[in-house]
Amino acid sequence: TIKMLLLSMGKHRSMTTFVSLLLSILLSFATANVERGIQIINESGSNVDIHWVHATTGEMVFQMNVMNGASAALNSFVGHRFEVREMASKKTGVCLGGSCSVGHFDVSLNQEQVVSVGPGIDVTFEDSLSRSKASATDILSECQERALKAVGTSSATTQSAIEDLVKCVEKSVTSTIEKSYEEVSFQASVRKDMAKLLENYTCADDELASSDPVSRTQWTFDGVTRDVAIMLDRPASKVHLVEDFISEEECKAMEKAAKPSLHKATVADGSGGSEVSKNRKALQAGIRVPWSKEQEGHPIARLSRRVYDYVNHVLDLDIDEHGQEELMSIQYFGRGEDDEEPDRYTPHCDGDCTGLKFKHGNRMATMVMYCTIPEVGGATNFRNSGLHIVPEEGMATFFSYIDPDTKIMDTGFTEHSGCPVIEGEKKIVTQWVRLGVTKEVPWDAYNTLGVIDSEE
């Protein structure tokens, strides 16, 4: 390599050219083994295959398949190139446009890399630097407009001076924002690693009290005022505890309605369906809300209306009951301290918690209402937020995972888990709330990847 550089220096008269070549080679060495994570989001309408492209031979090496509507994580190295190939429909045997499209992306040196695959395999690549530049451009466009107004003229000389100033400032701002993104990314990884270690410690301490709220407030509905503890208050991540949310009458009505159809709880299987999982040890039953009896004061309809009112009170998204999921009755049972697989719910997110844009028709808030509390165990942890919640009968835990203004999803602060139920029973009522569903296109028109079921 040194010999090559010396020969190069002899060939090039310009020292600038030589320095540029030197820096380029040094950079390639420095980043050759730098690993980066890439989030791939497939919204193309077709399933796609991801192939690594060998830099020298051009050979294609299969990496993964990403279903339409799904996202996948890929780890690779800076400078690696990948090809995205559209797959033919399983039913028709052809691609959407007749011929199957392809796209490419390269792994950059920056953090927070996201590859979005749109219709026609239109590949869009974003990372912390590109987002920093976008942020800088937004900031500076307003500055430029203000500067022009201040100068009071649109002459070419003035405009040229402003453009030069903007370019100089843009470079500085982009660098500052990029450093901030790197710091945030590092701090997030540290926080999540620590949260994993704390998870079992908090569940093991039966005497541990609930975390302290950051503030307290009240909420009034149908003439009744309830106390609310604000546990977490971020734009895309909120956790509230509402006292006396569900009544004994409403709990009994739910338990009675659920009894004939209780079954083992299921989870999303990663391919659009659902499956029974040992990660979720519980019985559950979906309860259709009798809205026709709401005016008669039916307890289940009354409860459900209260849920939607509170969601709108917090998020102001004009949510109603049309097209929403059924109320879910979930029951956990303790079998003593010697039980090797106690009833619990391992850490998970109810909706997307990737910090990406909201997918229309998907979940964005949850209300968990407590009817029966176990003697030992059964607390809820929001481990990435450092929250430990010990439930009380009649209480409700509300949490949302969307910024109602930007429609950007939570980044993991509302990931939660249920500690094992050791002694007694834990009976809860859960409502998952969606945005964008209607009577014509209800929640079950979407698969568990959040995509409307189609030929794929």
Backbone hydrogen bonds, N-H to C=O, Kabsch-Sander energy under -0.5 kcal/mol:
donor,donor_aa,acceptor,acceptor_aa,energy
5,L,1,T,-2.0
6,L,2,I,-2.3
7,L,3,K,-2.5
8,S,4,M,-2.2
9,M,5,L,-2.2
10,G,6,L,-1.7
11,K,7,L,-1.6
12,H,8,S,-2.2
13,R,11,K,-0.6
15,M,13,R,-0.6
18,F,14,S,-1.7
19,V,15,M,-2.7
20,S,16,T,-2.3
21,L,17,T,-2.1
22,L,18,F,-2.6
23,L,19,V,-2.8
24,S,20,S,-2.1
25,I,21,L,-2.3
26,L,22,L,-2.6
27,L,23,L,-2.5
28,S,24,S,-1.9
29,F,25,I,-2.0
30,A,26,L,-2.5
31,T,27,L,-1.9
32,A,28,S,-0.7
32,A,29,F,-0.6
34,V,31,T,-1.5
35,E,33,N,-0.7
36,R,76,S,-2.7
38,I,74,L,-3.2
39,Q,113,Q,-2.6
40,I,38,I,-0.6
40,I,72,A,-3.3
41,I,39,Q,-0.5
41,I,115,V,-3.1
42,N,40,I,-0.5
42,N,70,A,-2.6
43,E,41,I,-0.8
43,E,117,V,-2.7
48,V,66,V,-2.2
49,D,85,R,-2.4
50,I,64,M,-3.1
51,H,49,D,-0.5
51,H,83,E,-2.6
52,W,61,V,-3.1
53,V,81,R,-2.9
54,H,52,W,-0.6
54,H,59,E,-2.8
58,G,54,H,-1.6
61,V,52,W,-2.5
62,F,60,M,-0.5
63,Q,50,I,-3.1
64,M,50,I,-1.2
66,V,48,V,-3.0
67,M,65,N,-0.5
69,G,42,N,-2.9
70,A,67,M,-2.2
72,A,40,I,-2.3
74,L,38,I,-2.8
76,S,36,R,-2.6
78,V,34,V,-2.4
79,G,107,V,-2.8
80,H,77,F,-2.1
81,R,53,V,-0.6
82,F,105,F,-2.7
83,E,51,H,-3.1
84,V,103,G,-3.4
85,R,49,D,-2.8
85,R,83,E,-0.6
86,E,101,S,-2.7
87,M,47,N,-2.7
89,S,94,V,-2.4
93,G,89,S,-2.0
95,C,98,G,-0.7
98,G,95,C,-1.6
99,S,97,G,-0.8
103,G,84,V,-1.9
105,F,82,F,-1.9
107,V,80,H,-2.6
113,Q,37,G,-0.8
114,V,126,E,-3.1
115,V,39,Q,-3.2
116,S,114,V,-0.6
116,S,124,T,-2.9
117,V,41,I,-3.0
118,G,116,S,-0.6
118,G,122,D,-2.8
121,I,118,G,-1.4
122,D,118,G,-0.9
123,V,121,I,-0.9
124,T,116,S,-3.0
124,T,122,D,-0.5
126,E,114,V,-2.5
128,S,111,Q,-3.0
131,R,127,D,-2.4
132,S,128,S,-1.8
133,K,129,L,-2.6
134,A,130,S,-2.1
135,S,131,R,-2.4
136,A,132,S,-2.7
137,T,133,K,-2.7
138,D,134,A,-2.2
139,I,135,S,-2.2
140,L,136,A,-2.8
141,S,137,T,-2.0
142,E,138,D,-1.0
143,C,139,I,-1.3
144,Q,140,L,-3.0
145,E,141,S,-1.9
146,R,142,E,-2.1
147,A,143,C,-2.4
148,L,144,Q,-2.2
149,K,145,E,-1.8
150,A,146,R,-2.1
151,V,147,A,-2.3
152,G,148,L,-2.1
153,T,148,L,-0.6
159,Q,155,S,-2.4
160,S,156,A,-2.5
161,A,157,T,-2.0
162,I,158,T,-2.2
163,E,159,Q,-2.4
164,D,160,S,-2.1
165,L,161,A,-2.0
166,V,162,I,-2.7
167,K,163,E,-2.3
168,C,164,D,-1.8
169,V,165,L,-2.5
170,E,166,V,-3.1
171,K,167,K,-1.7
172,S,168,C,-1.3
173,V,169,V,-2.9
174,T,170,E,-2.7
175,S,171,K,-1.7
176,T,172,S,-2.1
177,I,173,V,-2.8
178,E,174,T,-2.5
179,K,175,S,-2.0
180,S,176,T,-1.8
181,Y,177,I,-2.4
182,E,178,E,-2.2
183,E,179,K,-2.1
184,V,180,S,-2.7
185,S,181,Y,-2.7
186,F,182,E,-2.2
187,Q,183,E,-2.8
188,A,184,V,-2.5
189,S,185,S,-1.9
190,V,186,F,-2.1
191,R,187,Q,-2.6
192,K,188,A,-2.3
193,D,189,S,-1.9
194,M,190,V,-2.3
195,A,191,R,-2.1
196,K,192,K,-1.6
197,L,193,D,-1.2
198,L,194,M,-1.8
199,E,195,A,-1.5
200,N,196,K,-0.6
201,Y,197,L,-0.6
202,T,198,L,-2.3
203,C,199,E,-1.6
204,A,200,N,-1.7
205,D,201,Y,-0.9
206,D,204,A,-1.0
208,L,205,D,-1.3
211,S,388,H,-2.6
214,V,230,I,-2.7
215,S,230,I,-1.3
217,T,228,V,-2.7
219,W,226,R,-2.3
221,F,224,V,-2.6
224,V,221,F,-2.0
226,R,219,W,-3.2
228,V,217,T,-2.8
229,A,241,L,-2.8
230,I,215,S,-2.7
230,I,228,V,-0.6
231,M,229,A,-0.8
231,M,239,V,-2.4
232,L,239,V,-1.7
234,R,237,S,-2.5
237,S,234,R,-0.9
238,K,400,S,-1.9
239,V,232,L,-2.1
240,H,398,F,-3.3
241,L,229,A,-2.4
242,V,396,A,-2.8
243,E,227,D,-2.4
243,E,241,L,-0.5
245,F,242,V,-0.7
245,F,394,G,-2.1
246,I,394,G,-1.9
251,C,247,S,-2.1
252,K,248,E,-2.4
253,A,249,E,-2.1
254,M,250,E,-2.0
255,E,251,C,-2.5
256,K,252,K,-2.3
257,A,253,A,-2.0
258,A,254,M,-2.0
259,K,255,E,-1.6
261,S,258,A,-1.6
262,L,259,K,-0.9
263,H,284,Q,-2.2
265,A,282,A,-2.2
267,V,275,E,-2.8
269,D,273,G,-1.9
275,E,267,V,-2.6
277,S,265,A,-0.8
280,R,277,S,-1.3
281,K,279,N,-0.6
281,K,344,R,-2.2
282,A,280,R,-1.1
283,L,331,Q,-2.3
284,Q,263,H,-3.2
285,A,329,S,-1.8
287,I,327,L,-3.6
288,R,286,G,-0.5
291,W,289,V,-2.0
293,K,290,P,-2.0
294,E,291,W,-1.8
296,E,293,K,-0.6
297,G,294,E,-1.8
298,H,293,K,-1.9
302,R,298,H,-2.7
303,L,299,P,-2.2
304,S,300,I,-2.3
305,R,301,A,-2.2
306,R,302,R,-1.6
307,V,303,L,-1.7
308,Y,304,S,-2.0
309,D,305,R,-2.0
310,Y,306,R,-1.9
311,V,307,V,-2.2
312,N,308,Y,-2.1
313,H,309,D,-2.1
314,V,310,Y,-1.9
315,L,311,V,-3.0
316,D,312,N,-1.6
324,Q,321,E,-1.6
325,E,432,W,-0.6
327,L,287,I,-1.6
328,M,430,T,-2.8
329,S,285,A,-2.8
329,S,327,L,-0.5
330,I,328,M,-0.6
330,I,428,I,-2.5
331,Q,283,L,-2.9
332,Y,426,K,-3.0
334,G,424,G,-3.0
335,R,421,V,-0.5
336,G,422,I,-2.8
339,D,336,G,-1.4
343,D,333,F,-0.6
343,D,421,V,-0.5
345,Y,418,G,-1.6
346,T,279,N,-1.5
348,H,416,H,-1.9
355,G,410,D,-1.9
358,F,407,K,-2.7
360,H,358,F,-0.6
361,G,435,L,-2.4
362,N,359,K,-1.8
364,M,433,V,-2.8
365,A,433,V,-1.3
366,T,399,F,-2.7
367,M,431,Q,-2.1
368,V,397,T,-2.6
369,M,367,M,-0.5
369,M,429,V,-3.3
370,Y,395,M,-2.6
371,C,369,M,-0.6
371,C,427,K,-2.8
372,T,427,K,-1.8
375,E,423,E,-1.2
376,V,423,E,-1.9
378,G,420,P,-1.1
380,T,389,I,-2.8
381,N,417,S,-2.4
382,F,387,L,-2.4
383,R,381,N,-0.7
385,S,382,F,-1.6
386,G,382,F,-0.5
386,G,383,R,-0.8
387,L,382,F,-2.1
389,I,380,T,-3.3
390,V,388,H,-0.5
394,G,370,Y,-3.2
395,M,392,E,-2.0
396,A,242,V,-2.0
397,T,368,V,-2.9
398,F,240,H,-2.6
398,F,396,A,-0.6
399,F,366,T,-2.5
400,S,238,K,-1.6
401,Y,364,M,-2.3
403,D,408,I,-2.3
407,K,403,D,-2.8
409,M,356,L,-3.1
410,D,401,Y,-1.7
415,E,412,G,-1.2
416,H,348,H,-2.7
417,S,381,N,-1.8
418,G,345,Y,-2.9
419,C,379,A,-3.2
419,C,417,S,-0.6
421,V,343,D,-2.7
422,I,376,V,-2.0
422,I,420,P,-0.7
423,E,376,V,-1.5
426,K,332,Y,-2.4
427,K,372,T,-1.7
428,I,330,I,-2.7
428,I,426,K,-0.5
429,V,369,M,-2.7
430,T,328,M,-2.9
431,Q,367,M,-2.4
433,V,365,A,-3.1
433,V,431,Q,-0.5
435,L,362,N,-1.9
438,T,441,V,-1.9
443,W,323,G,-2.3
445,A,442,P,-1.8
446,Y,443,W,-1.7
447,N,451,V,-3.1
448,T,272,G,-1.9
450,G,447,N,-2.1
453,D,445,A,-2.4
